Amino acid sequence: MKSALVFGGGGFIGSHLVKRLKNEGYWVRAVDLKFPEFSETQADDFVIGDLRDQQVCDRVIDRGFTEVYQLAADMGGAGYIFTGEHDADIMHNSATINLNVADRCLKRNIKRVFYSSSACMYPAYNQENPDDPKCSEDSAYPAAPDSEYGWEKLFSERLFLAYNRNHGMSNRVARYHNIFGPEGTWTGGKEKAPAAICRKVAYAQNGGEIEIWGDGLQTRSFLYIDECLEGTIRLTRSSFEGPVNVGSQEMVTINRLVEMVAEIAGKKIHKNHISGPTGVRGRNSDNRLIEQKLGWKPSKSLYAGLEKTYEWIERQIGRNAVEASKA
């Protein structure tokens, strides 16, 4: 039977990936510090363990696997990675995990590991114009990420590719661009923009107001989770090592994102712009390379993905309200 090992299998992308691999007939082991928050894991074997611990890595990488996906990281949305308050933890925790995983996979003769890097590794100087950011894969250098999170991602993608060159591995590297969808973090400070805005709009009264960090003119593109999984799996099973963008080219301002969610909710929402961490002024996935190498591009629109995400978050709010009333 084909087997897969998913690090970060309790997280948003990882838990969805486990489901996808199970549907394809794989035996799946997932590893994380926690179980998935919003649904039961479908992994055949779920190990609660800290991948910063070498002994944990030895225990879970105990055989050859058909596919290994390294998604585990210390991460979050702008409110977590751009304040500077968590920089040391982000860099130490994620780098330690990646060093351990690369080393143990090599020693088990596992030839191919998929590594999820991030668009945050792109130079900030190429993302100052919100209408024309440059995020092609060949624009990564001279390096100047906008956060320590981005610097660690850049280091770790170089780590996995160095193992290819020096140790004959065939690791694969993707640069994710703002993945969103149901069962993602939507409150607590680590949520990303689509989930945060869906939550704010869901709580707001029709005609009410929500707070937006910055002037709302900063631009981003957002990729729905199912599209992310498709790009990830295609890259993992391809002959191309990357790095390659896995994202959407449907760029919108944050103000427009609010308007789309408000339209889905059937509400009129006023935006109150406040100071807060916003990251670069513009970011958009450049998908020319992935189309060329893998013959693939995302097919789901941002609006369609937001509809599913808003519906799911609205249900979470309703469920929380019912539970609170019983307390």
C-alpha positions, 0 to 999 in steps of 0.5 A: 500500500502507498504510504504518506507521512504528513508533518503538521497534520493537525493544522489547516492545510495538513488536515485537509491533505490527510483527507485527500491522501486517504481518499486516494488510498494511502496509508497516512501517518500524521504528526503534530502538537495537536489534533485537528481543531475542527474535525476528527483526523482521518489519519491511520496513525496520528502521533502527538509529538514535538518535531523539534525533538530529535527522538520524536523524529526518529520515532515517527520517521521509522520506515520508508514512506511513498511521500513525505509532506513537511508542513509543520511550522510556527506561523500565523497571520499578520497579527502574529508574524509582523509584530516582531514579538514572536521572531525568535520563536518563529525562527528557532522552532521552524528551523529546528523542525526542518533540520531534524526532518531533512536529516532523519529522512536522509538517514531513512533513505527517503528520497523525496520530501515536499516542503511548504515555503511561503511567499513571505520570502520574496523581497519587500522591495519588489512589493512596494507597489500594490498594483504591480508587485513582483513575485516571480520565482527568479525575483527572490534575490537579492534576498530581503524578506519583510519578516523573520518568518520569511527569512526562515522560510528562505533558509529552509527551502535552501536547506532542502534543495541543498540536500538534493545537490549534496545527498542525491535527494529529490525534495520539492519546494513550493511557495504558498500564497495565502491559503484559506478555506473551511477549518482554518484558524478564524480567531485568536490572533493567528488567523489570516485575512480572509478568515478574520474578515469573515469573522468580523462581518459575521459578527457585525450588524447590517449597516455596522462597522468593522476594523481594518488594519491600514488603509485597506489599499494593500493587495493580496491574492488568496488560494482556496485550500482544494487548489492548494492541495492539487498544486502540492500533490502535482509538484510532489509527484513531478520531476520538477524540484521548484521552488515554485509558486502555489497561489492565485493570480486573482489579486484584490485590495483588502478593502475589496475583500471586505466588500466581497465578504459583505456581499456574500453575507448580505450586509452593508458594512462600513470599514474603520481603518486603524493602525496595525501590522499590514506587511508588504503593500502588494503581493500576488502569485506569479503562476507562469512557471507552474503552468509551464512546468506542471501544466496547471493553474487554479480554477476556483474563483476567490468569491466561490472560496469565500462563500464556502469559508464564510458559511463555515465560519458563520456556523462556528459562531452559531455553534459557539453561541449555543454552547455559551448559552448552555454554560 
